[in-house]
Amino acid sequence: MQPMPTPAKKKAPPKTAGRPAGGAALTKQRIAEAALAQIDELGLGAFSMRELAARLEVYPATVHWHVSTREALLAEVAATVMAQVAPPSGKLAWQAWIAELFRRCRAAVRQHPNVAQLLGAQLVSNGSLPIELVEGVLAALTEAGFEGEPLLEAYNCVIAAMLGFLTMEFSPLPADNTQAWAEELRERVHTIRPLDHPVLTRNLPLLANKAFILRWDNGSTVPLDSSFERHVQMTIDGLEAFARRVRPG
């Protein structure tokens, strides 16, 4: 009986200089979308330009030809997530426009929670400059009556309020041994001494795992819907009060 022939090993598809498998042309936008998919799957900490190139079946130098550095690529990822966040202009009163902006931004982050920390860093450093968002916020605040220095202060308040809540709500959990970490934190929260912290202990049933600092899940599994909506309303109420205070006459 003749021995069965050894099956030939399947060869990996060859890497290309500028066209990933499937024949589609490689573009900066396509690279950003692939990077976003990798971050969605593995987390921001595990993101690797070399791994991204392997997924696209191109050489790392090809990725660097389109986006020169890792930071530049992460800026493109942030811009991709924020691309549709700004509501259309001219269709809503300024209060409703700000509220819709916050909700659309939160929806984008809920879809890509691993990008939450990246958004704050990239927007602060102007790595990804969403011009339509900046123009929309300024237009809404101008409609509210802000100008000059108060316009600057109100603008900074809106951006900080929008991103600050989301980066905390969707802050990443520890990558290693997440369950043990959550159980340890839960135990620590529930063993707070009433004599040392009476107000916290009295309100702990309300706060546990639903308040910042006192939780062991993030917004992906325990979303803070009610607190977010109250945050939006309090931000708008504060802007209205500030506008009345600085309005000329």
C-alpha angles and dihedrals in degrees: 000000000000117000117253112257114254109250113245115251114254110248119229113244111265118258115245133214097235114348122074124217112294094043099263114142115254113241135171090252093051091049090050091050091050090048090050090052090051092050090047090054103038106018131248094279092059095047112127131181089210092053090047091053090049091053091050089045093232133114117271088241089063091057090048090052089063097036114022100207142018090250091053090052093048088052088055090050090052090048090051092054092046096043097102100029100099112083119230112279126241097026103086137047110256094256092052091045092055091047091050091048091055092047094047091049091051091049090053092050093046087056091050106023094164088067095058096098092042093057094058093048096046096045092046091051093041088237089140111029110198098197095182091054093049092047092047095051092047091048092050092049092046088054088052089059102259121142137156118002094352089057090056092047093047091048092053090048092054095049093045093047093048098048099030095063093045097047088053096042093050099032109147122258119229110288094219125060093351095170094053090048092051093048092049092049092046090053092048092051093051094048096059109136114246093211092055098041109019098163093049093046092049092052098037096105088058096043106037111116090348101073130067114265091013098071138088099193126061131220094280091073102016107032117195095223099154094044091048093053090047089049090054092050094046090050092052092044089052092049091050091051091047091049091054091049096052099035110120115251 
